[in-house]
Amino acid sequence: MHEQVFLEIGFRADIILDDKVIVEFKSVETHSDLHFKQVLTYLKLTNLKLGLLVNFNVIFLKDGIKRIANHL
């Protein structure tokens, strides 16, 4: 039996696609460890497996997309 835990402090993922992928948007010079840990925490809290960290502050968008996996 699973026990449910409700936290007073919530989080707000930018987008959750089809209850499978969390997408977090940033516009920063470079991704920091904090950004990766933020997405990984969201994945753990939602029990999802895949997250994308997207940085719009790059010349080519493909260079600003990082994949983050939770136990894959």
ZANUTI-737276 format. One record per residue (C-alpha): residue number from 1; residue in one letter; x, y, z. Coordinates in steps of 0.2 Angstrom, whole numbers. Layout:
% ZANUTI-737276
<r num="NUM" residuo="a" px="X" py="Y" pz="Z"/>
...
END
This chain:
% ZANUTI-737276
<r num="1" residuo="m" px="0" py="0" pz="0"/>
<r num="2" residuo="h" px="7" py="17" pz="-5"/>
<r num="3" residuo="e" px="5" py="31" pz="7"/>
<r num="4" residuo="q" px="1" py="48" pz="0"/>
<r num="5" residuo="v" px="11" py="63" pz="6"/>
<r num="6" residuo="f" px="5" py="81" pz="3"/>
<r num="7" residuo="l" px="18" py="95" pz="3"/>
<r num="8" residuo="e" px="13" py="113" pz="8"/>
<r num="9" residuo="i" px="25" py="119" pz="-5"/>
<r num="10" residuo="g" px="22" py="114" pz="-23"/>
<r num="11" residuo="f" px="31" py="116" pz="-39"/>
<r num="12" residuo="r" px="26" py="122" pz="-56"/>
<r num="13" residuo="a" px="33" py="113" pz="-70"/>
<r num="14" residuo="d" px="32" py="124" pz="-86"/>
<r num="15" residuo="i" px="25" py="110" pz="-96"/>
<r num="16" residuo="i" px="20" py="91" pz="-94"/>
<r num="17" residuo="l" px="17" py="83" pz="-110"/>
<r num="18" residuo="d" px="5" py="68" pz="-111"/>
<r num="19" residuo="d" px="9" py="64" pz="-92"/>
<r num="20" residuo="k" px="26" py="58" pz="-99"/>
<r num="21" residuo="v" px="39" py="72" pz="-101"/>
<r num="22" residuo="i" px="42" py="87" pz="-91"/>
<r num="23" residuo="v" px="49" py="102" pz="-101"/>
<r num="24" residuo="e" px="57" py="116" pz="-91"/>
<r num="25" residuo="f" px="61" py="133" pz="-101"/>
<r num="26" residuo="k" px="75" py="144" pz="-97"/>
<r num="27" residuo="s" px="83" py="159" pz="-105"/>
<r num="28" residuo="v" px="101" py="160" pz="-97"/>
<r num="29" residuo="e" px="119" py="161" pz="-102"/>
<r num="30" residuo="t" px="122" py="143" pz="-98"/>
<r num="31" residuo="h" px="113" py="129" pz="-89"/>
<r num="32" residuo="s" px="119" py="127" pz="-71"/>
<r num="33" residuo="d" px="119" py="112" pz="-60"/>
<r num="34" residuo="l" px="104" py="120" pz="-51"/>
<r num="35" residuo="h" px="93" py="119" pz="-67"/>
<r num="36" residuo="f" px="97" py="101" pz="-70"/>
<r num="37" residuo="k" px="93" py="97" pz="-52"/>
<r num="38" residuo="q" px="77" py="106" pz="-53"/>
<r num="39" residuo="v" px="71" py="96" pz="-67"/>
<r num="40" residuo="l" px="77" py="80" pz="-59"/>
<r num="41" residuo="t" px="67" py="84" pz="-43"/>
<r num="42" residuo="y" px="52" py="87" pz="-54"/>
<r num="43" residuo="l" px="54" py="70" pz="-62"/>
<r num="44" residuo="k" px="56" py="62" pz="-45"/>
<r num="45" residuo="l" px="41" py="70" pz="-37"/>
<r num="46" residuo="t" px="30" py="66" pz="-52"/>
<r num="47" residuo="n" px="37" py="48" pz="-54"/>
<r num="48" residuo="l" px="40" py="53" pz="-73"/>
<r num="49" residuo="k" px="56" py="46" pz="-82"/>
<r num="50" residuo="l" px="60" py="60" pz="-95"/>
<r num="51" residuo="g" px="63" py="79" pz="-94"/>
<r num="52" residuo="l" px="69" py="92" pz="-106"/>
<r num="53" residuo="l" px="78" py="107" pz="-101"/>
<r num="54" residuo="v" px="77" py="120" pz="-115"/>
<r num="55" residuo="n" px="87" py="136" pz="-115"/>
<r num="56" residuo="f" px="81" py="150" pz="-127"/>
<r num="57" residuo="n" px="97" py="160" pz="-125"/>
<r num="58" residuo="v" px="107" py="151" pz="-139"/>
<r num="59" residuo="i" px="109" py="155" pz="-157"/>
<r num="60" residuo="f" px="103" py="137" pz="-162"/>
<r num="61" residuo="l" px="89" py="130" pz="-152"/>
<r num="62" residuo="k" px="95" py="113" pz="-154"/>
<r num="63" residuo="d" px="111" py="118" pz="-144"/>
<r num="64" residuo="g" px="100" py="123" pz="-129"/>
<r num="65" residuo="i" px="90" py="107" pz="-127"/>
<r num="66" residuo="k" px="96" py="95" pz="-114"/>
<r num="67" residuo="r" px="88" py="78" pz="-110"/>
<r num="68" residuo="i" px="87" py="73" pz="-92"/>
<r num="69" residuo="a" px="82" py="55" pz="-87"/>
<r num="70" residuo="n" px="76" py="48" pz="-70"/>
<r num="71" residuo="h" px="81" py="30" pz="-68"/>
<r num="72" residuo="l" px="82" py="25" pz="-87"/>
END
